[in-house]
Amino acid sequence: MAARADTRVVIIGAGIVGCALADELTARGLREVTVLDRGPLFAGPGSSYHAPGLVFATSPAKVLSDFARYTIDKYRSLGCFSPVGGLEVATTPERLADLARRAGLAASWGIEAERVSARRCAELWPLLGADRVLGGLHTPRDGLADAALACRLQAERAMARGATFHGGHTVTGIERGPDGAVVAVRTDRGDFPADAVVSAAGFWGPVVGAMAGVPVPLLPLAHQYARTGPVPGLDPDARLPILRHQDRDLYVRQHGDALGIGSYGHRPMPVDPFTLTASELPFSAEEFAPAWRDAAELLPALGGPGPASGFDGVFSFTPDGMPLLGQVREVPGLWLAEAVWVTHSAGAARAVAQWLAEGRPATDTHLCDVHRFTGAQLSPAYVADRGAQSFVEVYDIIHPLDPPARPRPLRVGPFHVKHRELGAHQLEYAGWERPQWFEANAPLAEALPPGAVPPRDAWAARHWSPIAAAEALATRERVALFDMTPLTRLEVTGPGALAFLRRMTTGRVDRGPGSVGYALLLDHAGGVRSDITVARLARDHWQIGCNGPLDLDWLLRHAPTDGSVAVRDITPGTCCLGVWGPLARELVAPLADADVSHEAFGYFTARRLHIGHVPVTAMRLSYVGELGWELYTTADLGPLLWDTLWRAGQRLGVLAAGRAAFTSLRLEKGYRAWGVDMTTEHDPYEAGIGFALRPGDRDFIGGAALAGRSEATARRRLACLTLDDPAAIVLGGEPVYAADEPARPAGYVTSAGYGHTVGRAIAYAWLPAALAVPGTGTHVAYFGERLAATVRAEPLLDPELSRIRR
């Protein structure tokens, strides 16, 4: 719900995020905005006032690039940003290839970037020897923000609109009313009434959270920054680009005739926010010695025994390296705007201001949402382990599928032992161990005909095996077991459940028990928050298959408070096997104590039955486009369910199949993946899922916003592409170019993989509607190489649904 003009907002922290947020809120008409800070205003002690001010816009996460682009534009307009540009250099072939990939990401997100030669690197940075690098990436709009000045200028604008700022006020508590909502912020110099409280306290965020009984999963870590003395040959007026030597975890910026050098190469140095009083700690010279040697190797002009000065500056890291934004459900009125770096400060503040003042951010922020973590990911030990790893990996080359090194395993399902026996190559999803493929199926891969599996480059081959191709093809030919346990499962019950689900979802939830439907959760602007399956198991009992903790949070926020509806996460105590393939019925029928023929158990229906000794909830669903069921049971019976199906399936050639095969199969069927293919930035018609809306009925959240929209009015579409070269492959995030406009991207790839049944690489991409027409030629840029691709009608496989409905 949007705030009113007289909503009393108290922001804790007058750093760059707090000041930006006050500016953004007052610009949207809120006048009762108060900002509190423990130190003197615009002078610290927070990290904003020692930050080197680097702003690099390119990120694998579109949301961070969106935040950074807005930050650059805003601070340039305020006069507190110097667009010196950025230069990333490569000293290894792996880094050089990664810079080509990053150039593609920059193009996808609308950021100006150019791959440059070693010679051009030396021209941009004269102190850099051309013989020391292989090439680079130049981003001319990146640059340096004067964070302290940005704080002051934004605060002044906010104060001119009525905001008040108070320095020297240490927050001592968050006061809550009888309903649990915030009502005031207590300080050592008095209380401040509040309808909304935003914690923008930086690395002190966990301290503020503790006052309200809310875990804030961030880890403060010390980061080393040193300054040289005058550097021979350095022109004080040169305005050198920010230099990043990521192969050695270094960045370098100019300070007149001296240089500033920051390092992520040292060991993680966590600090306790509850005892910390300032963001600048004494410099650990011994820790910095390797960084100085690496810097001097790249920049011989440095010379000398070491830096002239330095400090260890504290800032925040989260378990996944992303900010913490949004309203805390458990404490109404409490918001977080934490773990935000200067790079993203204005953009993140704008998103929170839109959220608070207007009801939703214009940019999709699900990767930053405070409720994205499961309970298992909120323990102090997990936050410490993963936060430290986020620091270590700041400049590492991270593959999209790379799992965290620790802690693993965190969450395992009841089939985990069986997976290990079959040689599962495990990756991680939301803390769950999830098989990518099974080495037990290697003989199937070896038996494939020559040329059936195109060779892959080193990047595309990471966390991939030709075994995945064999698993996908075997699923199409026989029957396979897929572990769907990591899928989040919610239970919605109670006499008010029907009315609640009609309001919350776009689906026909009023059908009788045994019905299953595909539906959407929309936000109030009609954006796609999630896609779900809704199974009615009894008169007042539904099971929801959804995408994660954010769906649970959304439903809990909107659930009636009169006790008529209960929403419960049943994922930890349950498990699920997908049994899919043309022989699925031959496997299931002899084991079931009910008729599973198509006539008796139709597509998109659910029944409770037994598979051998195991009671299951069976749903006739298929995310891979084949006949089959999702079989749900309690976790304690999971191993027996597996064994029962596995033993009975030997005569049919049953196999276990992993996520790589699953992705290939679902792309061939055109099934969307929420959070990748579509988000709140897209409406159902654009995403090609308008069929999930109730015909003639818009009496659900977001329905009114869709008035007047249709597939015909959509100006952009999620389109299916296939690469013209049968041996080509892309992975996602690549820019897509129109054949007649090769200089500027028309869109970008979302999901991608190889369709082993159709024999082509498949890429779904957001394109202007005029280009998203079957037969249209395009090009996808993969590591700088333009690959011809063609828009195709979807689904590529079985548009008549004959495989599923048999």
ZAMARGU-4260 file (C-alpha; in steps of 0.2 Angstrom, whole numbers, plus 5000, padded with zeros to 4 digits):
<rodrens>
0) 5000/5000/5000 | 5007/5017/4995 | 5011/5029/5009 | 5002/5046/5011 | 5010/5063/5010
5) 5009/5064/5029 | 5016/5047/5033 | 5030/5049/5046 | 5046/5041/5039 | 5061/5040/5050
10) 5077/5035/5041 | 5091/5028/5052 | 5108/5032/5044 | 5113/5048/5035 | 5125/5040/5023
15) 5123/5040/5004 | 5109/5028/5005 | 5099/5037/5018 | 5102/5054/5010 | 5097/5048/4993
20) 5081/5040/5000 | 5076/5056/5009 | 5078/5065/4992 | 5068/5052/4983 | 5054/5051/4996
25) 5052/5070/4997 | 5053/5071/4978 | 5037/5060/4978 | 5028/5071/4990 | 5032/5064/5007
30) 5036/5078/5019 | 5037/5070/5036 | 5054/5063/5033 | 5067/5062/5047 | 5085/5056/5045
35) 5095/5051/5061 | 5113/5048/5062 | 5125/5044/5076 | 5139/5055/5070 | 5140/5072/5064
40) 5130/5075/5048 | 5139/5073/5032 | 5156/5068/5040 | 5154/5050/5045 | 5157/5038/5054
45) 5149/5027/5041 | 5157/5020/5026 | 5150/5033/5014 | 5163/5045/5020 | 5178/5035/5016
50) 5172/5026/5000 | 5183/5027/4985 | 5168/5031/4975 | 5170/5019/4961 | 5155/5017/4950
55) 5155/5002/4938 | 5138/4999/4930 | 5141/4982/4922 | 5134/4967/4932 | 5128/4950/4928
60) 5112/4955/4938 | 5102/4967/4927 | 5094/4975/4943 | 5112/4981/4949 | 5116/4988/4932
65) 5099/4997/4932 | 5103/5004/4949 | 5121/5009/4944 | 5114/5018/4928 | 5102/5028/4938
70) 5116/5032/4951 | 5127/5039/4937 | 5114/5049/4929 | 5108/5057/4945 | 5125/5061/4952
75) 5131/5068/4936 | 5116/5080/4936 | 5120/5085/4954 | 5138/5088/4949 | 5146/5076/4961
80) 5151/5063/4948 | 5167/5063/4937 | 5164/5052/4922 | 5182/5047/4920 | 5177/5030/4913
85) 5182/5013/4918 | 5196/5001/4911 | 5196/4983/4916 | 5212/4974/4910 | 5216/4956/4907
90) 5232/4947/4910 | 5226/4930/4907 | 5217/4922/4892 | 5203/4917/4904 | 5200/4935/4910
95) 5201/4942/4892 | 5187/4930/4887 | 5177/4935/4902 | 5179/4953/4897 | 5171/4949/4880
100) 5157/4941/4890 | 5155/4957/4901 | 5155/4967/4885 | 5139/4957/4880 | 5131/4960/4897
105) 5134/4978/4896 | 5126/4979/4879 | 5111/4969/4885 | 5108/4981/4899 | 5111/4997/4889
110) 5128/5001/4895 | 5141/5009/4883 | 5156/4997/4883 | 5171/4993/4871 | 5183/4979/4870
115) 5200/4987/4868 | 5218/4981/4863 | 5233/4981/4874 | 5239/4996/4865 | 5223/5005/4868
120) 5224/5001/4886 | 5241/5009/4887 | 5234/5024/4879 | 5220/5026/4891 | 5232/5022/4906
125) 5250/5028/4901 | 5258/5021/4917 | 5252/5004/4911 | 5264/4995/4900 | 5256/4987/4885
130) 5266/4972/4886 | 5259/4968/4903 | 5241/4966/4898 | 5232/4956/4884 | 5217/4968/4882
135) 5204/4977/4891 | 5186/4983/4892 | 5183/5002/4892 | 5166/5009/4899 | 5167/5028/4896
140) 5152/5032/4906 | 5158/5024/4922 | 5167/5035/4934 | 5170/5042/4952 | 5156/5048/4964
145) 5161/5060/4977 | 5150/5051/4990 | 5152/5064/5004 | 5146/5078/4992 | 5132/5067/4985
150) 5126/5065/5003 | 5126/5083/5007 | 5118/5088/4990 | 5104/5075/4991 | 5101/5080/5009
155) 5100/5098/5005 | 5087/5095/4992 | 5077/5084/5004 | 5078/5097/5018 | 5072/5111/5005
160) 5056/5100/5003 | 5053/5098/5022 | 5064/5084/5028 | 5074/5086/5044 | 5091/5078/5048
165) 5098/5076/5065 | 5116/5071/5068 | 5123/5065/5085 | 5108/5054/5088 | 5112/5036/5093
170) 5097/5025/5090 | 5094/5014/5105 | 5077/5005/5101 | 5063/5003/5089 | 5046/5005/5098
175) 5031/4995/5092 | 5013/4996/5095 | 5000/4983/5101 | 4999/4976/5084 | 5018/4974/5082
180) 5020/4989/5070 | 5033/5002/5072 | 5027/5018/5081 | 5043/5027/5085 | 5062/5027/5085
185) 5071/5029/5102 | 5088/5038/5103 | 5099/5044/5116 | 5092/5062/5113 | 5073/5058/5113
190) 5060/5048/5103 | 5054/5051/5085 | 5036/5045/5081 | 5036/5035/5065 | 5024/5026/5053
195) 5038/5019/5044 | 5056/5016/5049 | 5070/5013/5036 | 5086/5005/5042 | 5100/5012/5030
200) 5113/5010/5044 | 5125/5001/5033 | 5136/4988/5042 | 5126/4993/5058 | 5111/4986/5050
205) 5111/4970/5061 | 5112/4981/5076 | 5096/4990/5071 | 5088/4974/5066 | 5091/4966/5083
210) 5082/4981/5091 | 5066/4975/5082 | 5070/4956/5083 | 5074/4955/5065 | 5089/4946/5058
215) 5098/4956/5045 | 5109/4944/5035 | 5125/4954/5032 | 5143/4953/5037 | 5153/4968/5040
220) 5171/4965/5033 | 5186/4976/5032 | 5193/4981/5015 | 5210/4988/5012 | 5213/5004/5003
225) 5230/5013/5002 | 5237/5029/4994 | 5253/5031/4986 | 5264/5046/4987 | 5267/5057/4971
230) 5270/5045/4957 | 5283/5049/4944 | 5276/5053/4927 | 5258/5055/4933 | 5249/5070/4927
235) 5239/5077/4941 | 5226/5083/4928 | 5225/5067/4918 | 5208/5061/4924 | 5213/5043/4922
240) 5199/5030/4921 | 5196/5019/4936 | 5208/5004/4933 | 5203/4986/4938 | 5216/4972/4938
245) 5204/4959/4943 | 5216/4945/4940 | 5225/4951/4955 | 5209/4958/4965 | 5215/4976/4963
250) 5207/4992/4958 | 5216/5009/4956 | 5210/5027/4955 | 5219/5043/4953 | 5220/5056/4967
255) 5229/5071/4959 | 5248/5066/4958 | 5245/5050/4968 | 5235/5034/4966 | 5223/5025/4977
260) 5224/5006/4977 | 5210/4994/4984 | 5212/4976/4986 | 5200/4961/4988 | 5215/4949/4988
265) 5218/4948/5007 | 5209/4936/5018 | 5192/4941/5024 | 5192/4951/5040 | 5175/4951/5048
270) 5171/4964/5061 | 5158/4964/5075 | 5145/4978/5071 | 5139/4978/5089 | 5156/4984/5095
275) 5161/4994/5080 | 5161/5013/5082 | 5169/5019/5065 | 5171/5013/5048 | 5189/5016/5046
280) 5201/5004/5055 | 5220/5004/5057 | 5229/4999/5041 | 5235/4981/5041 | 5252/4984/5031
285) 5257/4966/5031 | 5241/4961/5024 | 5243/4973/5010 | 5261/4969/5005 | 5256/4956/4991
290) 5243/4968/4984 | 5257/4982/4983 | 5268/4970/4974 | 5255/4965/4961 | 5251/4984/4959
295) 5269/4988/4956 | 5271/4974/4943 | 5256/4981/4933 | 5262/4999/4936 | 5281/5000/4937
300) 5281/5018/4941 | 5275/5015/4958 | 5292/5008/4964 | 5296/5012/4982 | 5294/5001/4997
305) 5275/5003/4999 | 5261/5015/5000 | 5261/5032/5009 | 5246/5029/5019 | 5230/5017/5020
310) 5216/5011/5031 | 5205/4996/5032 | 5187/5002/5028 | 5172/4992/5034 | 5157/4989/5022
315) 5144/4975/5020 | 5143/4959/5012 | 5127/4947/5011 | 5127/4929/5008 | 5124/4931/4989
320) 5132/4948/4987 | 5116/4957/4984 | 5108/4972/4993 | 5094/4970/5006 | 5079/4980/5001
325) 5060/4980/5006 | 5048/4980/5020 | 5050/4967/5034 | 5034/4957/5035 | 5036/4952/5053
330) 5037/4970/5059 | 5025/4981/5049 | 5032/4998/5045 | 5050/4992/5046 | 5060/4993/5030
335) 5078/4989/5025 | 5089/4998/5013 | 5106/4989/5018 | 5121/4982/5010 | 5120/4995/4996
340) 5137/5001/4989 | 5140/5019/4982 | 5139/5011/4965 | 5120/5007/4967 | 5115/5020/4980
345) 5104/5032/4971 | 5096/5018/4961 | 5092/5007/4976 | 5086/5022/4986 | 5074/5026/4971
350) 5067/5008/4971 | 5064/5009/4990 | 5056/5026/4988 | 5045/5020/4974 | 5040/5004/4985
355) 5036/5014/5000 | 5028/5030/4992 | 5020/5022/4977 | 5017/5003/4982 | 5030/4995/4970
360) 5047/4998/4963 | 5048/5000/4944 | 5063/4989/4943 | 5061/4971/4947 | 5070/4969/4964
365) 5067/4950/4968 | 5086/4947/4969 | 5087/4960/4983 | 5071/4957/4993 | 5074/4955/5011
370) 5063/4939/5011 | 5073/4930/4998 | 5082/4918/5010 | 5075/4903/5018 | 5077/4900/5037
375) 5092/4889/5034 | 5101/4904/5026 | 5098/4916/5040 | 5109/4907/5053 | 5124/4918/5059
380) 5136/4904/5054 | 5129/4904/5036 | 5129/4923/5035 | 5147/4923/5040 | 5153/4909/5029
385) 5144/4915/5013 | 5147/4934/5017 | 5166/4930/5018 | 5165/4920/5002 | 5156/4935/4993
390) 5171/4946/4998 | 5183/4933/4991 | 5173/4932/4974 | 5171/4950/4971 | 5183/4950/4956
395) 5182/4931/4952 | 5176/4924/4936 | 5159/4917/4942 | 5150/4905/4930 | 5131/4907/4932
400) 5130/4889/4938 | 5145/4889/4950 | 5139/4883/4967 | 5146/4890/4983 | 5161/4882/4991
405) 5153/4882/5008 | 5143/4877/5018 | 5138/4862/5008 | 5128/4852/5009 | 5115/4863/5018
410) 5099/4856/5013 | 5097/4838/5006 | 5081/4829/5001 | 5077/4811/5005 | 5083/4805/4988
415) 5101/4812/4991 | 5109/4795/4996 | 5101/4788/4980 | 5108/4802/4970 | 5126/4799/4977
420) 5125/4781/4973 | 5121/4785/4955 | 5136/4798/4954 | 5126/4814/4954 | 5135/4830/4949
425) 5127/4841/4962 | 5124/4860/4961 | 5115/4871/4973 | 5098/4880/4972 | 5092/4890/4987
430) 5103/4879/4999 | 5097/4863/4991 | 5108/4850/4983 | 5101/4847/4966 | 5108/4834/4953
435) 5114/4841/4937 | 5117/4824/4929 | 5121/4807/4934 | 5137/4798/4930 | 5128/4781/4931
440) 5120/4787/4914 | 5137/4788/4905 | 5135/4772/4895 | 5119/4781/4887 | 5130/4796/4882
445) 5143/4784/4875 | 5130/4775/4864 | 5124/4791/4856 | 5128/4792/4837 | 5143/4803/4832
450) 5138/4822/4831 | 5122/4820/4842 | 5130/4831/4855 | 5139/4846/4848 | 5155/4851/4856
455) 5155/4865/4868 | 5168/4879/4872 | 5176/4879/4890 | 5163/4891/4897 | 5147/4882/4890
460) 5155/4865/4896 | 5156/4870/4914 | 5144/4861/4925 | 5138/4852/4909 | 5141/4834/4902
465) 5135/4825/4887 | 5127/4814/4899 | 5113/4827/4901 | 5109/4825/4882 | 5107/4807/4885
470) 5096/4809/4899 | 5085/4822/4890 | 5083/4810/4875 | 5080/4795/4886 | 5066/4805/4895
475) 5058/4808/4878 | 5059/4789/4873 | 5056/4780/4890 | 5054/4786/4908 | 5064/4796/4920
480) 5064/4801/4938 | 5067/4819/4942 | 5069/4826/4960 | 5058/4840/4962 | 5060/4842/4980
485) 5068/4859/4980 | 5051/4866/4972 | 5043/4876/4986 | 5027/4869/4992 | 5014/4879/5001
490) 4998/4873/5009 | 4983/4885/5010 | 4968/4880/5020 | 4953/4886/5029 | 4935/4892/5026
495) 4941/4908/5018 | 4954/4900/5007 | 4944/4900/4991 | 4940/4919/4992 | 4958/4922/4996
500) 4965/4912/4982 | 4953/4920/4970 | 4959/4937/4975 | 4978/4932/4975 | 4979/4922/4959
505) 4974/4923/4941 | 4968/4905/4940 | 4951/4895/4941 | 4953/4890/4959 | 4935/4888/4961
510) 4935/4871/4952 | 4931/4856/4963 | 4943/4845/4973 | 4955/4836/4962 | 4958/4850/4950
515) 4975/4858/4946 | 4978/4874/4937 | 4992/4885/4931 | 4990/4903/4938 | 5000/4919/4941
520) 5003/4930/4956 | 5003/4948/4949 | 5008/4964/4958 | 4995/4978/4958 | 5002/4985/4942
525) 5000/4969/4933 | 5018/4963/4933 | 5021/4945/4935 | 5027/4941/4953 | 5027/4922/4950
530) 5019/4908/4941 | 5012/4894/4951 | 5002/4878/4951 | 4986/4878/4962 | 4979/4860/4966
535) 4963/4859/4976 | 4965/4844/4987 | 4949/4846/4997 | 4935/4858/4999 | 4945/4870/5010
540) 4963/4863/5006 | 4975/4869/4992 | 4993/4865/4988 | 5003/4878/4979 | 5019/4874/4969
545) 5028/4890/4968 | 5045/4898/4966 | 5052/4901/4983 | 5051/4911/4999 | 5045/4927/4991
550) 5029/4919/4986 | 5026/4913/5004 | 5029/4931/5009 | 5017/4938/4997 | 5003/4927/5002
555) 5006/4929/5021 | 5006/4948/5018 | 4989/4947/5011 | 4981/4933/5021 | 4966/4938/5031
560) 4970/4941/5050 | 4953/4934/5056 | 4960/4916/5056 | 4949/4910/5041 | 4965/4906/5030
565) 4981/4897/5035 | 4996/4898/5024 | 5010/4886/5028 | 5027/4881/5020 | 5026/4862/5019
570) 5042/4860/5009 | 5054/4854/5023 | 5043/4839/5028 | 5039/4834/5010 | 5047/4828/4994
575) 5042/4826/4976 | 5047/4815/4961 | 5043/4819/4943 | 5039/4803/4934 | 5039/4808/4916
580) 5041/4800/4899 | 5030/4790/4886 | 5032/4774/4898 | 5027/4784/4914 | 5010/4776/4914
585) 5017/4758/4912 | 5028/4762/4927 | 5015/4769/4938 | 4999/4759/4934 | 5005/4742/4941
590) 5010/4751/4957 | 4995/4762/4960 | 4980/4757/4969 | 4969/4768/4958 | 4965/4769/4939
595) 4978/4781/4931 | 4972/4779/4914 | 4970/4796/4904 | 4951/4794/4905 | 4951/4791/4924
600) 4966/4803/4928 | 4966/4817/4916 | 4979/4830/4913 | 4979/4844/4926 | 4970/4834/4939
605) 4976/4827/4956 | 4972/4812/4967 | 4978/4804/4983 | 4983/4786/4980 | 4996/4774/4985
610) 5012/4769/4975 | 5015/4752/4983 | 5016/4756/5002 | 5018/4774/5000 | 5003/4787/5001
615) 5006/4800/4988 | 4997/4815/4981 | 4999/4813/4963 | 4997/4827/4951 | 4995/4825/4932
620) 5008/4839/4928 | 5023/4839/4917 | 5036/4853/4916 | 5046/4843/4902 | 5032/4840/4890
625) 5029/4822/4892 | 5016/4810/4900 | 5018/4809/4919 | 5015/4814/4936 | 5022/4824/4951
630) 5021/4812/4966 | 5022/4820/4983 | 5024/4812/4999 | 5031/4815/5016 | 5050/4816/5018
635) 5051/4800/5029 | 5043/4790/5015 | 5054/4797/5001 | 5067/4784/5000 | 5054/4770/4999
640) 5045/4780/4985 | 5061/4780/4976 | 5065/4762/4978 | 5048/4757/4973 | 5048/4766/4957
645) 5066/4762/4953 | 5064/4743/4956 | 5048/4742/4946 | 5056/4753/4932 | 5071/4742/4928
650) 5061/4733/4915 | 5056/4749/4906 | 5074/4756/4907 | 5070/4769/4920 | 5084/4782/4924
655) 5087/4796/4935 | 5089/4813/4926 | 5096/4829/4932 | 5093/4848/4930 | 5103/4850/4914
660) 5091/4838/4905 | 5076/4846/4913 | 5081/4863/4907 | 5083/4856/4889 | 5066/4848/4889
665) 5057/4863/4896 | 5064/4875/4883 | 5058/4864/4869 | 5041/4865/4876 | 5042/4884/4879
670) 5039/4883/4898 | 5044/4899/4906 | 5056/4901/4922 | 5050/4915/4933 | 5064/4926/4939
675) 5074/4923/4923 | 5061/4924/4908 | 5049/4935/4917 | 5048/4946/4932 | 5037/4961/4939
680) 5044/4971/4924 | 5033/4961/4912 | 5015/4958/4911 | 5007/4941/4906 | 5003/4946/4888
685) 5021/4951/4885 | 5027/4935/4893 | 5016/4925/4882 | 5006/4918/4896 | 4990/4927/4895
690) 4981/4911/4894 | 4984/4910/4913 | 4971/4924/4916 | 4953/4920/4921 | 4943/4924/4905
695) 4932/4939/4907 | 4937/4941/4926 | 4949/4953/4932 | 4944/4952/4951 | 4962/4948/4957
700) 4977/4958/4962 | 4984/4966/4946 | 4968/4963/4936 | 4962/4981/4935 | 4979/4986/4929
705) 4978/4974/4914 | 4962/4983/4907 | 4965/4987/4889 | 4980/4976/4887 | 4981/4961/4876
710) 4994/4951/4866 | 4989/4963/4852 | 4994/4978/4862 | 5011/4971/4868 | 5025/4982/4862
715) 5038/4969/4867 | 5037/4950/4868 | 5047/4935/4875 | 5052/4926/4859 | 5058/4909/4855
720) 5075/4909/4845 | 5084/4895/4838 | 5102/4897/4832 | 5105/4893/4814 | 5121/4884/4817
725) 5116/4867/4824 | 5133/4867/4834 | 5131/4884/4842 | 5126/4887/4860 | 5122/4902/4871
730) 5119/4902/4890 | 5109/4918/4894 | 5111/4936/4896 | 5118/4939/4878 | 5112/4954/4868
735) 5101/4951/4853 | 5103/4961/4837 | 5091/4964/4823 | 5098/4959/4806 | 5095/4977/4799
740) 5102/4986/4815 | 5118/4977/4820 | 5125/4992/4830 | 5112/4993/4844 | 5105/4978/4854
745) 5086/4975/4851 | 5085/4964/4866 | 5093/4951/4877 | 5093/4932/4880 | 5084/4926/4896
750) 5085/4907/4897 | 5095/4897/4884 | 5101/4879/4882 | 5102/4865/4869 | 5086/4856/4863
755) 5092/4839/4860 | 5076/4833/4853 | 5075/4847/4840 | 5094/4847/4837 | 5096/4866/4839
760) 5101/4878/4853 | 5086/4887/4860 | 5086/4905/4867 | 5072/4914/4874 | 5074/4933/4872
765) 5065/4949/4875 | 5062/4958/4859 | 5052/4972/4852 | 5035/4965/4846 | 5039/4969/4828
770) 5054/4958/4829 | 5046/4944/4838 | 5038/4937/4823 | 5042/4919/4817 | 5054/4918/4803
775) 5063/4935/4808 | 5082/4934/4807 | 5092/4940/4822 | 5110/4939/4829 | 5115/4934/4846
780) 5132/4940/4852 | 5141/4926/4862 | 5159/4931/4868 | 5159/4944/4855 | 5155/4933/4840
785) 5138/4936/4831 | 5128/4920/4829 | 5114/4920/4817 | 5097/4915/4825 | 5079/4915/4819
790) 5063/4918/4829 | 5052/4903/4829 | 5034/4899/4833 | 5032/4890/4850 | 5032/4878/4857
795) 5045/4869/4846 | 5040/4852/4852 | 5022/4845/4852 | 5011/4860/4850 | 4996/4849/4850
800) 5000/4842/4867 | 4999/4824/4861 | 5013/4818/4872 | 5006/4825/4888 | 4988/4820/4885
805) 4989/4802/4881
</rodrens>
